Amino acid sequence: MNERPLNKCDLNSLDMAFQESLDLLEWPKVCEQLSTFAITPQGKRNSQKLLVPMDIATSRKDLAETVEIGSIDEVIEGGLSFEGVKDIESLLLRSSKGGILSGEELLSVAETLKSSRRLRRQIDDPIHRPTISLLLLDLATFPELEKLLLFGLEEGGRVADRASLKLYELRRQWQSLRLNRRNLLQDTIRKYTSLLQDTVIYERYDRPVIAMKLGVSDQIDGTVHDTSSSGSTLYVEPQVVIPIGNR
């Protein structure tokens, strides 16, 4: 007797019946409970949408993975640690489209690569853990990329001076100019103390300014960048430091 091929209506009915069975088994609750044991955001997401094995071979493979990963606790004190593994999926997607990553984001990539290599060393054992070792075949940890990122970036994501000789030279010039500008401002403050509201160097619109009393600002050449709310104080950048600031 020939069996009638399933049509779209039959498939929809099967899907509905299968979903009802999962609901009766409270499978979504099981997945949600499982996700609470996940350490990483990726693990939590994947646990919440875990699929039921559809055949005995898949069930046996999943069970073997569970047994093997659990056996690691017997040889590693404290078990596997996922410390350092960041959620970099969105970063990879952005960079694959030509987007730019910040220094801190690049450091999270480097830290994830380093942690991935450590985890691979702890897990990989084709003799005692053949099933989960197969999961590592396509795991690339790019040690050269990690080395490059850690060499070129400091803690906090700042590009390190050692990353570029030109950058190092420019930063030295920048620091020298800032020191020179501050010294000139201090000289101006000492020279015109009687015309100032105080001796503090303020900043307005990324420019250094001094607080001058209203009505005497014309006695110092410079550019007024702001005034106080009362109007009694003008914030002036002395002309003597403007070229340095521009540079």
N, C-alpha and C positions, 0 to 999 in steps of 0.2 A: 504494500500500500504506500503510495507516494504521499509524502508530507507536503502540506500547503506552505509555501514560503511566507514568512512573517511580513505583514504590511506595516505601514507607518502607525496605524491605529494600535496594532498589536504591540509594537515596540513601546509606544507611549504608555500602554496599560502595564507592560512589564516594568517600565521605569517607575511608574507610580506605585506598583506593588512592592518593588524593591525599596523605594524610599519609605513606604509605610512600615516595612519590616525593620528598617534601620531605626525609625522613630520608636517602634515598639521595644526594640533592644536598647533604646536610649544611647545609641551610638554617638550622636553629637555631644551628649553629656560626658561620655567616656573620653572623647577627643579633647573636650575642654578641660577635664580633670587632668589628662595627660599633659596638656600644655603648661600646666602650673609647675611642672618639674623641669621645664626647659630653661636653660640659662641664657641663651641668646634670643634676640627677637626673631631671627630666622627660624630657629627651632620651635619657638612658640607658634608662629604662623603655620608652619608645616604640620605641627601636631594638631592644630585646630581643624585642618582640612584633610586629615588622614583618610585614605580610602580603604575600604574593606577588601581583603584579598579575594579575587574572583575564582581562584582554583587552588587545588591542594599543593601544587608546586610552589606557588607564590607564598602560601601560608608557611610551608616548610622553610623557604628561604628567609622569610621575615623572622621566624622563630630562631633559626640558626644565627642570624645577625644579633638578635637579642641576647642569646646565650653567650656568644663570643664577646660582645661588648661588655656584658656583665662580668666576664672572666677577667677583664683588665683590672677590676677593682682588687683582685687577689694579688696582682703583681705590682701595682702602682699605689703607693700610700695616698689615700684621699681620692683615688680614682682619677679619671680624666678631668683636666681643667680646661675650660674654654675661655679662660681669662685672656684678654687681648683680642678676641675675635669680635670685630665690629660689624655692624650691618652696613655693608658698602654697596648693596645692590643698586641703590639710586645713584651713587657716585659713579659706578661703572656705566650705568645707562647714560648719564649726563656726558661723561667723557667720550663714550662711543659715538655720541652725536656732535662731537667737537666742542663740548662745553668745557669750562675752566673750573678746576678744583682749587680750593684755598689750601694754604700750607697745613692747617690743622686737619683738613680732610685727607690730604696726601699722607700725613703721618698715620692716620687711622688705616689707610691702605697698607702702609709698611708694617704696622703692628699686626694687622690681620694676616699678612703673608708670613711673618715670623711665627705667629701662633699656629698657623696651618702646618708649617713645616715641623714644628714640635709635635703636634698631634699626629702627623703622619708617621713620625718615628716611633711614637708610642703604640700606635695601632697596627702598623704594617708587620705582619708575621704570617706568611702564606702557609706555614706548617701548622701552627696552632690556631690561627684565625683566618682560614682561607676565604670565608664568605665576605667578611667586612674588608679584608685586604683587597678584594676585587674592586671595592668601591673607590679605592685610592688610585686606580690605574690612570685616570684622566685628571688627577689633582695636580695642577701646576702651581708652584709657590714662588716662582720668579725671584730667586735670591739676588740676582744682579740688580733688579729693579728696587728691591728692598734696600740694598746697600746704597744705591744711588740716592734714594729718598732720604735715608738717615744721614748720609754725608752732607746733603745739600740743605737740610732743614734742622732748625734748632727746636727745643721744646717750646710749645706754643705755636709752632708753624712758621716762625720767622725764618726767612732765607738766610743761611749762615754766610758769614764773610768768606769762608773757605770755598764756597760754591763757585766763586768767580773772582779772579784777580782784579778785574775791572770794577766789580761791585765793591770789593774791599777798598780800592783806591778812592772811589767816589764817596764811600761812607767816611773815610778819614778826612776828606776835604770838607764834607758836610759838617762833621763834628768841629773841625777847626773854624769854619765860618760861623757856626752857632756860638762858639766860645768868644770869637772876636766880636760878634754882634752884641752879646751880653755884656762884655767889658765896655763897649762904647755906650750902651744904655746906662750902665752903672755910672760912668763918667758924666753923662748928661744929667742924671738924677742928682749927683753930688754938686754939679755946677748950678743947677736951677732949683734947688730944694725949696726955696721960698715961693716958687711959682706953682708947686705941686700940691695936690691934696694929700699924697702919701708917697712913700718910696718903693711901692710895690710895682713890679713889672707885670702887667696884665696881658691878656691875649684877646684879640678881636679878629674874627675871620681869618684865623691862622697867621695873624701878624702881631708882633710884640708892640705894646703901647704903654704909655705912661699917663697917669691921671692928672690933668692940668685944671687949674681953677678957671672958671669962666671969665673972660675979659683979658687974660694974659697969654692966651695960646698963640697970639701973633708974635710973641717974643722968642719963639722957637720955631724954626722952619720944620715943617712936617705935614703929614696928612691926617686929618681927623677921620677916624673910623667909626666912632660911636659917641653917644652922650648918655649921661646918667638919666634916670627917670625924672629926677628933679630939674634937670637942665643945668645944674650948677657945676658939672664936671664934664670935661671933654677928654676923650681917649685918643691920644695923638701918637702916631708913629714918627719919631724924629727923622728928618731927612738924612741924617748921617748914617742911618742903618738901613734905609730903604734899598739901596743897591745890593747890599749883602743879602737881604731877604729875597730880592728878586732872583739873585744868583742861586 
